[in-house]
Amino acid sequence: MTPPPDPAEPTDQPPPEAPAPRPPLWTLPWRLLRGLLHALIALLLLFEEWGWEPLQRLAAAIGRWPGLRWIEGWVRGLPPYGALALFAVPAIALLPIKLAALWAIHRGHTLIGLAVIIAAKLLGTALVARLFALTHDTLMRLAWFARLYARWMAWKGALLAWVRASAVWRSARALRQRVAEALRAARAALAARWRA
């Protein structure tokens, strides 16, 4: 049996580290709420991120139709505060539609109500994306707007980086790529069968 080491003798092992202090228990609900809020905002931002460009291109294509081109020219010519006020139009125009959808859900027509809410969200995103594309330079002439926009983009970038670093995001992205590859293969097989 070996005797215990003498505490006065130096050892080659570093001293044990003290455990990290635990945060107070009362902060747990706030941390959970903040994490949930970040997750919800991240989902909304991801929807906007994935939908923004395609919906903006769709709205731009519709805006090139004869009879609608003058609207885009008028929007581009607005002064900064007029351009800013224009962003209230989609929200005000879609509010009655969203309220009708909520009424339909309340009356038991859940699928119809949800479909209308999703369609309104897509339409609203397309309109806001196109309005922002048309008025971006004008809005950036407002110093306070340019500062807020820069802060928003930095915060949004940090939140999206956090989401993209998560295991859930990486798994969803891998699944999306596998589905896209399977769809391409199925499309190619159908095209080959069609030609034969």
C-alpha positions as CSV (number, residue, x, y, z in Angstrom):
1,M,0.0,0.0,0.0
2,T,1.4,3.4,-1.0
3,P,1.3,6.3,1.4
4,P,-0.8,9.3,0.4
5,P,1.3,12.1,-1.3
6,D,2.6,14.8,1.0
7,P,0.6,18.1,0.4
8,A,3.8,20.1,0.8
9,E,5.5,18.2,-2.1
10,P,5.0,19.7,-5.6
11,T,3.2,17.5,-8.1
12,D,3.2,17.6,-11.9
13,Q,-0.6,17.8,-12.1
14,P,-2.3,21.2,-12.2
15,P,-4.6,22.0,-9.4
16,P,-8.2,21.1,-10.0
17,E,-10.3,23.9,-11.4
18,A,-13.2,25.1,-9.5
19,P,-16.6,24.4,-11.2
20,A,-18.1,27.3,-13.1
21,P,-20.6,29.1,-11.0
22,R,-24.2,28.3,-11.8
23,P,-26.4,31.2,-12.9
24,P,-29.1,32.0,-10.4
25,L,-32.3,29.9,-10.7
26,W,-34.5,32.9,-11.3
27,T,-32.7,33.6,-14.6
28,L,-33.7,30.3,-16.1
29,P,-37.2,31.4,-17.3
30,W,-35.8,34.5,-18.9
31,R,-33.1,32.5,-20.7
32,L,-35.7,30.0,-21.9
33,L,-38.0,32.8,-23.1
34,R,-35.1,34.5,-24.8
35,G,-34.1,31.3,-26.5
36,L,-37.6,30.6,-27.6
37,L,-38.0,34.2,-28.9
38,H,-34.7,33.9,-30.8
39,A,-35.9,30.6,-32.4
40,L,-39.2,32.1,-33.4
41,I,-37.6,35.2,-34.9
42,A,-35.0,33.0,-36.6
43,L,-37.8,31.0,-38.2
44,L,-39.5,34.2,-39.4
45,L,-36.2,35.5,-40.8
46,L,-35.5,32.2,-42.5
47,F,-38.9,32.4,-44.2
48,E,-38.2,35.9,-45.3
49,E,-34.7,35.0,-46.4
50,W,-35.8,32.0,-48.5
51,G,-38.9,33.8,-49.9
52,W,-37.6,37.4,-50.2
53,E,-35.6,37.0,-53.5
54,P,-38.0,34.7,-55.4
55,L,-41.0,36.6,-54.4
56,Q,-39.3,39.9,-55.2
57,R,-38.5,38.5,-58.7
58,L,-42.1,37.4,-59.2
59,A,-43.4,40.9,-58.2
60,A,-40.8,42.5,-60.5
61,A,-42.1,40.3,-63.4
62,I,-45.7,41.3,-62.6
63,G,-44.6,44.9,-62.4
64,R,-43.3,44.7,-66.0
65,W,-46.7,44.0,-67.3
66,P,-48.1,46.7,-69.6
67,G,-50.3,49.0,-67.6
68,L,-48.3,48.4,-64.3
69,R,-44.9,49.9,-65.3
70,W,-46.0,53.4,-64.5
71,I,-46.6,52.3,-60.8
72,E,-43.0,51.3,-60.4
73,G,-41.8,54.6,-61.9
74,W,-44.1,56.5,-59.5
75,V,-42.8,54.5,-56.5
76,R,-39.2,55.2,-57.5
77,G,-39.9,58.9,-57.8
78,L,-41.3,59.2,-54.2
79,P,-39.5,61.4,-51.7
80,P,-37.9,59.5,-48.7
81,Y,-40.8,59.9,-46.3
82,G,-43.3,59.1,-49.0
83,A,-41.5,55.9,-49.8
84,L,-41.4,55.0,-46.1
85,A,-45.1,55.6,-45.7
86,L,-45.8,53.3,-48.7
87,F,-44.7,50.3,-46.6
88,A,-47.9,50.6,-44.6
89,V,-50.0,49.9,-47.7
90,P,-49.4,46.1,-47.7
91,A,-50.1,45.8,-44.0
92,I,-53.3,47.8,-44.2
93,A,-54.5,46.1,-47.4
94,L,-53.9,42.6,-46.0
95,L,-55.3,43.2,-42.5
96,P,-58.9,42.5,-43.5
97,I,-57.9,39.3,-45.3
98,K,-56.0,38.1,-42.2
99,L,-58.9,39.0,-39.9
100,A,-61.3,37.0,-42.2
101,A,-58.9,34.1,-42.1
102,L,-58.9,34.2,-38.3
103,W,-62.7,34.3,-38.4
104,A,-62.7,31.3,-40.6
105,I,-60.5,29.4,-38.2
106,H,-62.8,30.4,-35.3
107,R,-65.8,29.1,-37.2
108,G,-64.0,25.7,-37.7
109,H,-62.5,26.1,-41.1
110,T,-59.0,25.7,-39.9
111,L,-57.3,24.6,-43.2
112,I,-59.0,27.4,-45.2
113,G,-58.0,30.0,-42.6
114,L,-54.4,28.8,-42.5
115,A,-54.2,28.7,-46.3
116,V,-55.4,32.3,-46.5
117,I,-53.0,33.4,-43.8
118,I,-50.1,31.7,-45.7
119,A,-51.2,33.2,-49.0
120,A,-51.5,36.7,-47.4
121,K,-48.0,36.3,-45.9
122,L,-46.6,35.3,-49.3
123,L,-48.3,38.2,-51.0
124,G,-47.3,40.7,-48.3
125,T,-43.7,39.5,-48.5
126,A,-43.7,39.8,-52.3
127,L,-45.1,43.4,-52.1
128,V,-42.7,44.5,-49.3
129,A,-39.7,42.9,-51.1
130,R,-40.5,44.7,-54.3
131,L,-41.2,48.0,-52.6
132,F,-37.9,47.8,-50.7
133,A,-36.1,47.0,-54.0
134,L,-37.6,50.1,-55.6
135,T,-37.1,52.5,-52.7
136,H,-33.8,51.2,-51.1
137,D,-31.7,54.1,-52.4
138,T,-34.3,56.7,-51.5
139,L,-34.7,55.3,-48.0
140,M,-30.9,55.3,-47.4
141,R,-31.0,59.1,-47.8
142,L,-32.6,59.2,-44.4
143,A,-29.6,59.1,-42.0
144,W,-31.6,57.6,-39.1
145,F,-33.1,54.9,-41.4
146,A,-29.6,54.0,-42.8
147,R,-28.3,53.6,-39.2
148,L,-31.2,51.4,-38.2
149,Y,-30.9,49.4,-41.3
150,A,-27.2,48.8,-40.7
151,R,-27.9,47.7,-37.1
152,W,-30.8,45.5,-38.3
153,M,-28.6,43.8,-40.9
154,A,-25.8,43.1,-38.4
155,W,-28.3,41.7,-35.8
156,K,-30.0,39.6,-38.5
157,G,-26.7,38.3,-39.8
158,A,-25.6,37.3,-36.3
159,L,-28.9,35.5,-35.7
160,L,-28.8,33.7,-39.0
161,A,-25.2,32.6,-38.4
162,W,-26.4,31.2,-35.1
163,V,-29.2,29.3,-36.8
164,R,-27.0,28.1,-39.6
165,A,-24.5,26.7,-37.1
166,S,-27.1,24.6,-35.4
167,A,-27.4,20.8,-35.9
168,V,-31.1,21.3,-36.9
169,W,-30.2,23.7,-39.7
170,R,-27.4,21.4,-41.0
171,S,-29.8,18.4,-41.0
172,A,-32.6,20.3,-42.7
173,R,-30.2,21.6,-45.3
174,A,-28.9,18.1,-46.0
175,L,-32.5,16.8,-46.2
176,R,-33.4,19.6,-48.6
177,Q,-30.4,18.7,-50.9
178,R,-31.3,15.0,-50.9
179,V,-34.9,15.9,-51.8
180,A,-33.7,18.2,-54.6
181,E,-31.4,15.5,-56.0
182,A,-34.2,13.0,-55.8
183,L,-36.6,15.4,-57.7
184,R,-33.9,16.0,-60.3
185,A,-33.4,12.3,-60.8
186,A,-37.2,11.7,-61.0
187,R,-37.5,14.5,-63.5
188,A,-34.7,13.2,-65.6
189,A,-36.2,9.6,-65.5
190,L,-39.6,11.0,-66.6
191,A,-38.1,13.0,-69.4
192,A,-36.1,9.9,-70.6
193,R,-39.3,7.8,-70.5
194,W,-41.2,10.5,-72.3
195,R,-38.7,10.7,-75.1
196,A,-38.6,6.8,-75.5
